[in-house]
Amino acid sequence: MKKTRKLLVGLGVLAVAGLVLIAADHIDAPSSAGTSADIADFFAFEPSEGSDNTVFVVDVQSNVLPDLAYGTFDEDVLTEINVDLDGDLVEDVVIQAIPRNGRMYFFGPAAPSQTGLTGTVLVDAPLGDVEISGTTAIVETTSEGVSLFAGPRQDPFFFDFFQFNAVINPDVNSAPRGFSTPEEAEDTFDGANTMSIVVEIPNSLLGSPTATNALGLTVYKTWVTTNRKQ
């Protein structure tokens, strides 16, 4: 998962051009932990076999335990989906999302004016926007057939967090039986939510995928970054 340092330019109607942004990582950067700069999961898939669309799902980890189940999107965090179309592991088009006043605004797909760790990003290409959901999911579909969602979703991660910590404890008596069996394991994150950003987009707007995955299927090479202003 690539992390970048970029300069945000030209957000048009949001009037936040010129903000300096830094990349985030998942949990291991104290400045991003517990904020929506903290990337939890990234999924890219066809919504159905043979579909001409691709779905991108970005889960950012705001609060992970059940008693902190609902979080918010930080307005100083830009989320960017990067797509490589020619196999050089450099983004050719990007889709960006940034929240303002209870709505998530999307831009792209657009070619960035520069790429790499010190590049500037072309974001002057509005894609659409959607109200950030609460307990009821709200989806907006644009005239180009792009579906947009932003809001809390059930955390897809199954992890017996406390047993894991017991196993890695230097005290050998902490977990004498090792990891729990599937039947005994507890999902620590059951009932917790991530804050999700979802884009379903026609492939015709992205360009043709050129990579081949382990199953022999043609796919996009794609990764996600979060960038937070300093």
Secondary structure as UniProt FT lines:
FT   STRAND          6..9
FT   HELIX           12..14
FT   TURN            17..18
FT   STRAND          20..23
FT   TURN            30..34
FT   TURN            36..37
FT   STRAND          39..45
FT   TURN            49..50
FT   STRAND          53..60
FT   HELIX           66..68
FT   TURN            75..76
FT   STRAND          77..84
FT   STRAND          93..100
FT   TURN            101..102
FT   STRAND          103..110
FT   TURN            117..118
FT   STRAND          120..122
FT   STRAND          126..131
FT   STRAND          140..141
FT   TURN            143..144
FT   STRAND          147..154
FT   HELIX           161..168
FT   TURN            172..173
FT   TURN            176..177
FT   TURN            182..184
FT   TURN            188..191
FT   STRAND          193..202
FT   HELIX           203..206
FT   STRAND          211..212
FT   TURN            214..215
FT   STRAND          218..219
FT   STRAND          221..229
//
